[in-house]
Amino acid sequence: MSLKNINTVLATAITLFVLYLGLSFILTPETSTPGVGLPDWPAGDGGGFLVMKGIREFAMGLVIAILLVTGHRRALGWVLLMEAVAPFGDMINVLAHHGSLAAAFGIHGLTSALIAITGLLILRETRKADKAPTPAPAAQAA
């Protein structure tokens, strides 16, 4: 299996996971929340923040999906690196709120690492295309 095929499988899995995660927070935030590692359900009308998280996740998944489907692989690599920041931030948030260490590192930290590694692999795959030799200028007649 080529590097491009492996990268495509990884990017597709990330896309489907992020879209699923986003939809689950939008449609059923109360059942999705215990899995993120935060110790408490938000007080008051905090459920709206979870729907916002779902919308963020879903939008991130759409961006990845569009770049994947349209074949913009170099941009996909950069976007994946950028989007690895979101689960890293989630990990910091869980740690800052005395949440589950297992969820912080095992869910959010690993997700961030997987997304970043996939982005780096895609950038590595596309690096050769970026460095293709340019044709030499035609010799000028004197």
Residue pairs with C-beta under 8 A, 6 or more apart in sequence:
3 121
3 124
3 125
4 73
4 125
6 121
7 73
7 118
7 121
7 122
7 125
8 68
10 114
10 118
10 121
11 64
11 68
11 76
11 80
11 118
11 122
12 68
14 64
14 80
14 114
14 115
14 118
15 61
15 64
15 65
15 68
16 61
17 61
18 57
18 58
18 60
18 61
18 64
18 83
19 57
19 58
19 61
19 62
19 65
21 32
21 54
21 57
21 61
22 54
22 55
22 56
22 57
22 58
22 59
22 60
22 61
23 54
23 58
24 31
24 32
24 54
25 32
25 50
25 51
25 53
25 54
25 57
26 51
26 54
26 55
26 58
27 54
29 47
29 50
29 51
29 54
30 41
30 47
32 50
32 54
33 41
33 50
35 103
35 107
36 90
36 94
36 99
36 103
36 107
36 108
37 94
37 99
37 100
37 102
37 103
37 104
37 107
37 108
38 93
38 94
38 97
38 99
39 97
39 98
39 99
39 100
42 49
42 50
56 86
57 86
60 83
60 86
63 79
63 83
64 76
64 79
64 80
64 83
67 73
67 75
67 76
67 79
68 76
73 122
73 125
73 126
74 122
74 123
74 126
74 129
74 130
76 119
76 122
77 119
77 120
77 121
77 122
77 123
77 125
77 126
78 119
78 123
79 119
80 115
80 116
80 118
80 119
80 122
81 115
81 116
81 119
81 120
81 123
83 115
83 119
84 112
84 113
84 115
84 116
84 119
85 112
86 112
87 107
87 108
87 109
87 111
87 112
87 115
88 108
88 109
88 112
90 108
91 104
91 105
91 108
91 109
91 112
93 99
94 100
94 103
94 104
94 108
95 101
95 104
